[in-house]
Amino acid sequence: MRLVEETAVTFGVAASCDALGVARASYYRWKQPTPPPKPRPKPPRALSPEEQARVLEVLHEPAHVDLAPAQVYAKLLDERREYLCSERTMYRVLAAAGEVRERRDQLVRPAYAKPELLATGPDQVWSWDITKLLGPAKWTYFYLYVVLDVFSRYVVGWMVAERESAAHAKRLIAETIERRGIEPGRLTLHQDRGAPMRAKTFAQLLADLGVTKSHSRPHVSDDNPFSEAQFKTLKYHRDFPGRFDSLARAVDHGRAFFPWYNDEHRHDALGLLTPADVYFGRAPVVLAARQRVLDTAFIAHPERFVRKPPAVCALPTEVWINKPAPREAQLPAMEATQPAPGPVSPAGPERSAGGAQRLDAGPAAGARRAPRPMDSTDRRLQ
């Protein structure tokens, strides 16, 4: 505004405002600021200080101290045949004295920090959750536990049980970490605030394994987006049944679905690579082979590519849960420890054979039981 004022002497107000991108109305308001409002005169009908003190005195009486102004107003009319002021004026007098507040105790929830997790490679951040599978009858469910590597979307472990409990969660996480060879201090495990996730015994297990735990904020569904998205892929798959007639049927479906998800499903956010390609470090080889095919197609028919030669989708170098805004980039984020190079596929360089750990939990799954004979799927995972 000062510059407009200085240049307006030579070029005029309109030209100066247009050149500097300032609205002329804003300039004139700045030149003649609105004067502060005049103090409101006291209405002649207002109560005098003595009358206001009398109202407070009556409201503070033991018989009235626990009553609302409306109740006091009615009692004065009925019992004393006295009118001090209106009900609304009683509220004004109380507000002026700082005595108007919510009489009931209100629950004040703590402020939960937004989780900010960064993964730049496999086995840095895992996400896990539990979803219900409809059982054979109404109000019957089976519970599917799934552990997901955030960077690659690779399902590293799963199990189906007849109930939701911290004992099943402890078993799944402990055996998955042991099978994957995760070293202490290397992994961050993200989860929501369900009862198994907040159980004291589960937290003690993570501490013993050297795993950093992270929780979603209460009632914030998108704090755990990768597990939720994986469940949607599961339940929208063409082979997903409406109900499962038994626990064994639910386990059989998992045996078929998770190898497809890990080894065949091309993920949009991974540059149309499979989770197994990213998890086991095969992504550069696959992308290079794709680029050679595209280069050959471009050489054969360059006129079909109008803007530029075709190129493969780039593989993301980092994956965030709640990436901070650019202006918040200076703030420290909870970043998982950088791991060693990605694990070697147990099935060799070509396929991972699903790679998901299957743990069957029946009605007595909480109790200790003899090892189950391995089937072909388990033998591939050793």
C-alpha positions as CSV (number, residue, x, y, z in Angstrom):
1,M,0.0,0.0,0.0
2,R,2.9,2.4,0.7
3,L,4.2,1.7,-2.8
4,V,0.8,2.5,-4.3
5,E,0.7,5.7,-2.3
6,E,4.1,6.7,-3.5
7,T,3.6,5.9,-7.2
8,A,0.1,7.3,-7.3
9,V,1.5,10.8,-7.1
10,T,3.1,10.3,-10.5
11,F,1.0,7.7,-12.3
12,G,-2.4,8.0,-10.6
13,V,-4.2,5.7,-8.3
14,A,-5.8,3.5,-11.0
15,A,-2.6,2.9,-12.9
16,S,-0.6,2.2,-9.8
17,C,-3.2,-0.3,-8.5
18,D,-3.4,-2.1,-11.8
19,A,0.4,-2.4,-12.1
20,L,0.8,-3.7,-8.6
21,G,-2.2,-5.9,-8.6
22,V,-4.0,-4.1,-5.8
23,A,-7.7,-3.5,-5.7
24,R,-8.5,0.2,-5.6
25,A,-11.2,-0.4,-3.0
26,S,-8.5,-2.0,-0.7
27,Y,-6.3,1.0,-1.2
28,Y,-9.0,3.5,-0.3
29,R,-10.0,1.5,2.7
30,W,-6.4,1.6,3.8
31,K,-6.2,5.3,3.3
32,Q,-9.4,5.8,5.3
33,P,-9.6,3.0,7.9
34,T,-12.9,2.3,9.5
35,P,-13.0,4.0,12.8
36,P,-13.5,1.8,15.9
37,P,-17.1,1.3,16.9
38,K,-18.4,3.7,19.5
39,P,-19.1,2.2,22.9
40,R,-22.7,1.1,23.2
41,P,-24.6,3.4,25.5
42,K,-26.1,1.8,28.6
43,P,-29.8,1.1,28.1
44,P,-32.0,3.0,30.5
45,R,-33.8,-0.3,31.3
46,A,-30.5,-2.0,32.5
47,L,-30.2,-3.1,36.1
48,S,-28.2,-0.9,38.3
49,P,-25.1,-2.3,40.0
50,E,-27.1,-2.7,43.3
51,E,-29.8,-4.6,41.5
52,Q,-27.2,-6.9,39.8
53,A,-25.7,-7.6,43.2
54,R,-29.1,-8.4,44.5
55,V,-29.7,-10.9,41.7
56,L,-26.3,-12.6,42.3
57,E,-27.1,-12.8,46.1
58,V,-30.4,-14.5,45.4
59,L,-28.9,-17.0,42.9
60,H,-26.2,-17.8,45.5
61,E,-28.6,-18.7,48.2
62,P,-28.4,-22.4,49.3
63,A,-31.9,-23.0,48.1
64,H,-31.1,-21.7,44.6
65,V,-27.4,-22.5,44.1
66,D,-28.1,-25.8,42.3
67,L,-31.0,-24.6,40.2
68,A,-31.1,-23.2,36.7
69,P,-32.1,-19.5,36.4
70,A,-35.5,-20.6,34.9
71,Q,-36.2,-22.6,38.1
72,V,-35.1,-19.7,40.3
73,Y,-37.3,-17.3,38.3
74,A,-40.4,-19.4,38.7
75,K,-39.7,-20.0,42.5
76,L,-39.4,-16.3,43.1
77,L,-42.7,-15.7,41.5
78,D,-44.5,-18.5,43.2
79,E,-43.1,-18.5,46.7
80,R,-41.9,-14.9,47.3
81,R,-44.1,-13.1,44.9
82,E,-41.0,-11.3,43.9
83,Y,-39.7,-10.3,40.4
84,L,-36.1,-9.3,40.2
85,C,-35.4,-9.5,36.4
86,S,-36.1,-11.8,33.5
87,E,-34.6,-15.2,33.1
88,R,-32.3,-14.0,30.3
89,T,-31.0,-11.1,32.5
90,M,-30.1,-13.6,35.2
91,Y,-28.0,-15.4,32.6
92,R,-26.3,-12.1,31.6
93,V,-25.5,-11.3,35.3
94,L,-24.1,-14.8,35.8
95,A,-22.0,-14.5,32.6
96,A,-20.6,-11.2,33.7
97,A,-19.5,-12.8,36.9
98,G,-18.0,-15.7,35.1
99,E,-20.4,-18.2,36.6
100,V,-21.9,-19.7,33.4
101,R,-20.5,-23.1,32.4
102,E,-21.5,-26.6,31.5
103,R,-22.6,-28.1,34.8
104,R,-21.9,-31.7,33.8
105,D,-18.4,-33.1,33.6
106,Q,-17.4,-33.4,30.0
107,L,-14.9,-36.0,28.7
108,V,-11.8,-34.3,27.3
109,R,-10.0,-36.7,24.9
110,P,-6.2,-36.4,24.7
111,A,-4.7,-35.1,21.5
112,Y,-3.3,-38.1,19.6
113,A,-0.3,-37.4,17.3
114,K,-0.7,-38.3,13.7
115,P,1.5,-41.3,12.8
116,E,4.1,-40.4,10.2
117,L,5.9,-43.5,8.9
118,L,8.4,-43.7,6.1
119,A,9.5,-46.9,4.3
120,T,12.3,-46.9,1.7
121,G,12.7,-50.6,1.3
122,P,11.2,-54.0,2.3
123,D,10.8,-55.0,6.0
124,Q,11.1,-51.5,7.4
125,V,7.4,-50.9,8.1
126,W,4.8,-53.6,8.4
127,S,1.0,-53.0,8.8
128,W,-1.4,-55.5,10.1
129,D,-5.1,-55.7,10.8
130,I,-8.0,-58.1,11.3
131,T,-11.1,-58.4,9.2
132,K,-14.3,-60.4,9.6
133,L,-15.4,-63.2,7.2
134,L,-19.0,-64.1,7.3
135,G,-19.6,-67.6,8.7
136,P,-22.3,-70.2,7.7
137,A,-25.1,-68.6,9.8
138,K,-26.2,-65.1,10.8
139,W,-24.0,-63.4,13.4
140,T,-21.2,-66.0,13.0
141,Y,-17.8,-64.9,11.8
142,F,-14.3,-66.1,11.1
143,Y,-11.4,-63.6,11.7
144,L,-8.6,-63.1,9.1
145,Y,-5.3,-61.7,10.4
146,V,-3.1,-60.3,7.7
147,V,0.5,-58.8,8.0
148,L,1.5,-56.6,5.1
149,D,4.9,-55.1,4.1
150,V,4.1,-51.4,3.4
151,F,6.8,-50.7,0.9
152,S,6.1,-53.7,-1.4
153,R,2.4,-54.5,-0.3
154,Y,3.7,-58.1,0.1
155,V,1.7,-60.3,2.5
156,V,4.3,-61.7,4.8
157,G,2.0,-63.6,7.1
158,W,-1.7,-64.5,7.5
159,M,-3.9,-66.7,9.6
160,V,-7.7,-67.5,10.1
161,A,-9.2,-68.0,13.5
162,E,-12.6,-68.4,15.1
163,R,-12.1,-65.5,17.4
164,E,-10.2,-62.2,17.7
165,S,-7.6,-62.4,20.5
166,A,-4.2,-61.1,21.4
167,A,-2.9,-64.7,21.7
168,H,-3.5,-65.3,18.0
169,A,-1.9,-62.0,17.2
170,K,1.2,-62.8,19.3
171,R,1.6,-66.2,17.6
172,L,1.2,-64.7,14.1
173,I,3.6,-61.8,14.6
174,A,6.3,-63.8,16.4
175,E,6.4,-66.6,13.9
176,T,6.3,-64.2,10.9
177,I,9.2,-62.2,12.3
178,E,11.2,-65.4,13.0
179,R,10.5,-66.8,9.5
180,R,11.5,-63.6,7.8
181,G,14.6,-63.2,9.8
182,I,13.9,-59.7,11.1
183,E,16.6,-58.4,13.4
184,P,15.8,-56.4,16.5
185,G,15.5,-52.7,16.0
186,R,14.9,-53.0,12.3
187,L,11.1,-53.1,12.0
188,T,8.2,-50.8,12.8
189,L,4.8,-52.4,13.1
190,H,1.8,-50.2,12.4
191,Q,-1.7,-51.1,13.6
192,D,-5.0,-49.6,14.7
193,R,-6.4,-49.5,18.2
194,G,-8.3,-52.7,18.4
195,A,-8.3,-54.8,21.6
196,P,-5.6,-57.3,20.4
197,M,-3.4,-54.4,19.2
198,R,-3.6,-52.7,22.6
199,A,-3.2,-55.8,24.8
200,K,-0.4,-55.6,27.3
201,T,0.9,-59.0,26.5
202,F,1.1,-58.1,22.8
203,A,3.0,-54.9,23.6
204,Q,5.5,-56.9,25.7
205,L,6.0,-59.3,22.8
206,L,6.9,-56.4,20.5
207,A,9.3,-55.0,23.1
208,D,11.0,-58.4,23.5
209,L,11.4,-58.7,19.7
210,G,12.8,-55.2,19.3
211,V,9.9,-54.0,17.2
212,T,8.8,-50.4,17.3
213,K,5.0,-50.2,17.5
214,S,2.8,-47.5,16.0
215,H,-0.9,-46.9,16.4
216,S,-3.6,-45.2,14.3
217,R,-5.5,-42.3,15.9
218,P,-8.9,-43.3,17.3
219,H,-11.8,-43.1,14.8
220,V,-9.4,-42.3,11.9
221,S,-9.8,-45.0,9.3
222,D,-7.2,-43.7,6.8
223,D,-4.3,-44.0,9.3
224,N,-4.0,-47.6,8.3
225,P,-4.6,-47.3,4.6
226,F,-2.6,-50.2,3.2
227,S,-4.2,-52.9,5.3
228,E,-7.7,-51.5,4.5
229,A,-6.9,-51.4,0.8
230,Q,-5.6,-55.0,0.9
231,F,-8.9,-56.1,2.5
232,K,-10.8,-54.4,-0.2
233,T,-8.8,-56.2,-2.9
234,L,-9.6,-59.5,-1.0
235,K,-13.3,-59.0,-0.7
236,Y,-13.8,-57.5,-4.2
237,H,-12.0,-60.4,-5.9
238,R,-14.1,-62.4,-8.3
239,D,-13.6,-65.7,-6.3
240,F,-14.4,-64.3,-2.9
241,P,-17.5,-66.1,-1.6
242,G,-20.3,-64.4,0.3
243,R,-20.0,-66.7,3.2
244,F,-17.6,-69.5,4.4
245,D,-19.3,-72.7,5.6
246,S,-16.4,-73.7,7.8
247,L,-13.0,-72.6,9.1
248,A,-11.3,-75.0,6.7
249,R,-13.1,-73.4,3.7
250,A,-11.8,-70.0,4.8
251,V,-8.2,-71.3,5.1
252,D,-8.5,-72.9,1.7
253,H,-9.6,-69.6,0.2
254,G,-6.6,-67.9,1.7
255,R,-4.2,-70.5,0.3
256,A,-5.5,-69.7,-3.2
257,F,-5.8,-65.9,-2.8
258,F,-2.6,-64.9,-1.2
259,P,-0.2,-66.5,-3.7
260,W,-2.3,-64.8,-6.5
261,Y,-2.0,-61.5,-4.6
262,N,1.7,-61.7,-4.0
263,D,2.9,-63.2,-7.3
264,E,0.3,-62.3,-10.0
265,H,-1.6,-59.2,-9.0
266,R,0.0,-56.1,-10.7
267,H,-0.3,-53.2,-8.3
268,D,-0.9,-49.7,-9.6
269,A,1.1,-48.0,-6.9
270,L,4.1,-50.2,-7.6
271,G,4.4,-49.4,-11.3
272,L,2.3,-52.4,-12.2
273,L,4.7,-54.8,-10.6
274,T,3.7,-57.6,-8.3
275,P,4.4,-57.3,-4.6
276,A,6.8,-60.3,-4.8
277,D,8.9,-58.5,-7.5
278,V,9.3,-55.5,-5.2
279,Y,9.8,-57.4,-2.0
280,F,12.4,-59.8,-3.3
281,G,14.3,-57.1,-5.3
282,R,13.4,-58.3,-8.8
283,A,11.9,-55.0,-9.8
284,P,14.9,-53.6,-11.7
285,V,15.2,-56.8,-13.9
286,V,11.4,-56.8,-14.6
287,L,11.4,-53.1,-15.5
288,A,14.4,-53.4,-17.7
289,A,12.8,-56.3,-19.7
290,R,9.6,-54.2,-20.1
291,Q,11.6,-51.3,-21.4
292,R,13.3,-53.4,-24.0
293,V,9.9,-54.5,-25.3
294,L,8.7,-50.9,-25.4
295,D,11.9,-49.8,-27.2
296,T,11.4,-52.5,-29.8
297,A,7.8,-51.4,-30.4
298,F,9.0,-47.8,-30.7
299,I,11.6,-48.7,-33.3
300,A,9.1,-50.7,-35.3
301,H,6.4,-48.0,-35.3
302,P,7.6,-44.6,-34.0
303,E,4.6,-42.8,-35.6
304,R,2.3,-44.5,-33.1
305,F,3.9,-42.7,-30.2
306,V,3.0,-39.0,-30.7
307,R,4.6,-37.2,-27.8
308,K,7.6,-39.2,-26.7
309,P,9.0,-42.7,-26.7
310,P,7.2,-45.1,-24.3
311,A,8.7,-45.6,-20.9
312,V,7.8,-48.0,-18.1
313,C,6.3,-46.7,-14.8
314,A,8.9,-45.8,-12.2
315,L,9.0,-47.7,-9.0
316,P,8.4,-45.5,-6.0
317,T,11.5,-44.9,-3.8
318,E,9.6,-44.2,-0.7
319,V,6.2,-45.0,0.8
320,W,4.6,-42.9,3.5
321,I,1.8,-43.4,6.0
322,N,0.6,-39.8,6.5
323,K,3.3,-37.9,4.6
324,P,3.8,-34.5,6.1
325,A,2.9,-31.4,4.2
326,P,5.8,-29.6,2.5
327,R,5.9,-26.9,5.1
328,E,6.1,-29.5,7.8
329,A,9.0,-31.3,6.1
330,Q,11.4,-29.9,8.6
331,L,9.7,-31.7,11.4
332,P,11.2,-35.1,12.4
333,A,9.2,-38.1,11.2
334,M,9.2,-41.6,12.6
335,E,11.4,-43.4,10.1
336,A,12.1,-47.0,10.3
337,T,15.7,-48.2,10.4
338,Q,17.4,-48.7,7.0
339,P,17.5,-52.5,6.4
340,A,20.0,-54.6,4.7
341,P,19.3,-55.5,1.0
342,G,16.0,-57.2,0.4
343,P,15.6,-60.9,1.3
344,V,16.3,-63.6,-1.1
345,S,13.2,-65.3,-2.4
346,P,12.8,-68.8,-0.8
347,A,11.4,-70.0,-4.2
348,G,14.3,-68.7,-6.3
349,P,14.6,-65.8,-8.7
350,E,11.5,-66.7,-10.7
351,R,8.6,-66.9,-8.2
352,S,8.0,-66.6,-4.4
353,A,5.2,-69.2,-4.4
354,G,2.9,-66.9,-2.6
355,G,5.2,-66.4,0.3
356,A,2.5,-65.9,2.8
357,Q,2.7,-67.7,6.1
358,R,-0.5,-69.7,6.9
359,L,-1.4,-70.4,10.5
360,D,-4.6,-72.3,11.1
361,A,-6.3,-71.5,14.4
362,G,-9.2,-73.7,15.4
363,P,-11.5,-73.7,18.4
364,A,-8.7,-74.6,20.7
365,A,-6.1,-72.5,19.0
366,G,-5.3,-70.6,22.3
367,A,-4.0,-73.8,23.8
368,R,-0.7,-75.5,23.0
369,R,-1.1,-78.2,20.4
370,A,1.1,-80.6,18.4
371,P,2.6,-79.4,15.1
372,R,0.5,-79.9,12.1
373,P,2.0,-81.9,9.2
374,M,3.2,-79.6,6.5
375,D,1.4,-79.5,3.2
376,S,2.9,-78.4,-0.1
377,T,2.3,-74.8,0.6
378,D,4.2,-74.9,3.9
379,R,7.1,-76.8,2.4
380,R,7.6,-74.0,-0.1
381,L,7.9,-71.5,2.7
382,Q,10.7,-73.2,4.7
